[in-house]
């Protein structure tokens, strides 16, 4: 299990089982989750200074992460 903050299971603990099931059944949803995880990892590396990005680049990544999270939430609550 990853220790990267803002993982989807931590963000939506009440939907942890549904997240897992939907990733297996829905290829589009699985792709969204993979994209979220990739962007979240980049944000984490930037925040911990493992990857140096400008403030503007970090902001773009955070906005992208938020948009993906919102999209995933729409799928989860349906």
Secondary structure, 3 states (H helix, E strand, C coil): CCCCCCCHHHHCHHHHHHHHHHHHHCHHHHHHHHHHHHHHHHHHHHHCCCCCCCHHHHHHHHHHHHHHHHHHHHHHHC
